[in-house]
C-alpha cells in the first residue's frame, strides 16, 4: 500500500459468494479496462483471494493499496493500476518476527544514525505496527514517505528524519 489513501474507488466489484480463482479473474477483466492510476475495490469472502491477489499484483506491477475487513466477514481490496513511485532507501531494517515496540525502537536508533533526508525502509509484520508507526512518526516529526502492504501481514515503511 502506498501513502495513497483508499478513500474512494473508481469501480467497485462485489464478488462475495464466489470461490477462487473467480474473484481474481473477475477483477482482472475489469482491471484491464482501467486507466493508469485508477483504483478498483474488489470485495470477496473467499479466503484464498488475498494470496492470489498479492501474487498477481506482484507479477503485473500493480498495487494493492489496502485491505479492509468488512463487518460481514468479507474483505475489500483496493487495487491501483500501475506501479508505486517509492523512495530509494539508503538502508533497510527487516524486523519481521519482532513484536511492537521493537520495530519502532530499532527504527528510531537507525534513523538517529542516518543523515537528515536519508531514507530508511522498515519492514515489519507486527499486527499493530502500522498504527503504532504512524502515531510515532507524527509525534516525533519523522517523515513517513510511503507505506507498502507486501502481503501476508508484512508492511514496508519508508521514512526519513527532517
C-alpha positions in Angstrom: 0.0 0.0 0.0 1.4 3.4 -0.9 0.7 6.6 1.0 -2.4 6.9 -1.2 -5.4 6.6 1.0 -8.1 4.3 -0.4 -11.0 6.7 0.4 -12.7 6.0 -2.9 -12.5 3.6 -5.7 -13.3 4.2 -9.4 -15.0 0.9 -9.7 -16.4 -1.5 -7.0 -16.7 -5.2 -7.8 -18.5 -7.3 -5.2 -17.8 -11.0 -5.8 -18.9 -12.4 -2.4 -20.0 -16.0 -2.7 -17.6 -16.9 -5.4 -14.7 -19.3 -4.7 -11.1 -18.8 -6.0 -9.9 -18.1 -8.6 -13.2 -16.4 -9.7 -12.7 -13.1 -7.7 -9.2 -12.6 -9.2 -10.4 -13.5 -12.7 -13.4 -11.1 -12.4 -11.2 -8.3 -11.1 -8.6 -8.8 -13.9 -11.3 -8.5 -16.5 -12.4 -5.1 -15.2 -8.9 -4.1 -14.3 -7.7 -4.4 -17.9 -10.1 -1.6 -18.9 -8.9 0.8 -16.1 -6.6 3.7 -16.9 -3.3 4.0 -15.2 -3.8 5.4 -11.7 -7.4 4.3 -11.3 -8.5 2.1 -8.4 -10.7 -0.9 -8.2 -12.3 -2.1 -4.9 -12.7 -5.9 -5.0 -14.9 -7.3 -2.3 -14.6 -11.1 -1.7 -15.3 -13.6 1.0 -13.1 -16.3 -0.5 -10.1 -16.9 1.9 -7.7 -17.5 -1.0 -8.3 -14.2 -2.7 -5.7 -12.3 -0.7 -2.8 -14.6 -1.6 -3.9 -14.8 -5.2 -4.3 -11.0 -5.5 -0.9 -10.2 -4.0 0.8 -12.7 -6.2 -1.0 -11.3 -9.3 -0.2 -7.7 -8.3 3.5 -8.5 -7.8 3.6 -10.2 -11.3 1.8 -7.4 -13.1 3.3 -4.4 -11.3 0.1 -3.1 -9.9 -0.5 -2.1 -6.3 -2.7 -3.4 -3.5 -3.2 -0.1 -1.7 -5.1 -1.6 1.3 -7.1 -4.5 2.6 -10.1 -3.9 4.9 -12.1 -6.4 6.8 -15.8 -5.7 6.4 -18.4 -6.4 9.2 -19.9 -9.3 7.2 -16.5 -11.1 7.2 -15.6 -10.3 3.6 -12.5 -8.3 2.7 -12.2 -5.3 0.5 -9.1 -5.0 -1.6 -8.2 -1.5 -3.0 -6.1 -2.2 -6.1 -4.5 0.7 -8.1 -3.4 0.2 -11.7 0.3 0.9 -12.1 3.4 0.9 -10.0 4.1 3.0 -6.9 6.8 5.5 -7.1 8.7 4.6 -4.0 11.6 6.5 -2.4 15.1 4.9 -2.8 16.1 3.5 0.5 19.6 4.3 1.9 19.1 1.5 4.5 16.8 -1.4 5.1 15.8 -2.7 8.5 13.9 -6.0 8.4 12.1 -6.5 11.7 9.7 -9.3 10.7 9.1 -11.6 13.6 9.7 -8.8 16.2 6.7 -7.5 18.1 6.0 -3.9 18.9 7.5 -1.7 20.1 10.7 -3.5 18.8 10.4 -2.2 15.2 9.9 1.4 16.3 12.7 1.2 18.8 15.2 -0.2 16.3 13.9 2.1 13.6 14.5 5.1 15.8 18.0 4.0 16.5 18.8 3.5 12.9 17.3 6.9 11.8 19.3 8.6 14.5 22.5 7.3 12.9 21.4 8.4 9.4 21.8 11.9 7.9 18.7 14.1 7.6 16.9 13.3 4.4 18.3 9.7 4.1 15.5 7.1 3.7 15.0 4.1 5.9 12.9 1.2 4.7 11.5 -0.6 7.8 9.8 -4.0 7.1 7.6 -5.5 9.8 4.8 -8.0 10.3 3.8 -7.0 13.8 0.0 -6.7 13.8 0.0 -3.3 15.5 3.0 -1.8 13.7 1.1 0.2 11.1 -1.0 2.2 13.6 1.9 2.5 16.1 4.4 3.6 13.5 2.1 6.3 12.0 1.4 7.7 15.5 5.1 7.6 16.4 6.2 9.3 13.2 3.5 12.0 13.6 4.5 12.7 17.3 8.3 12.8 16.6 8.4 14.7 13.3 9.7 11.7 11.3 8.6 11.9 7.7 6.6 8.8 6.7 7.1 8.9 2.9 5.3 5.8 1.9 3.7 2.6 3.3 3.5 -0.6 1.2 1.5 -3.6 2.1 3.6 -6.5 0.9 1.0 -9.2 1.6 0.7 -11.8 4.3 0.7 -9.1 7.0 4.0 -7.7 6.0 4.5 -3.9 5.6 7.3 -1.8 4.3 7.5 1.8 5.7 9.7 4.4 4.0 10.7 7.2 6.4 13.3 9.9 6.9 14.4 12.4 9.6 13.6 16.0 8.9 
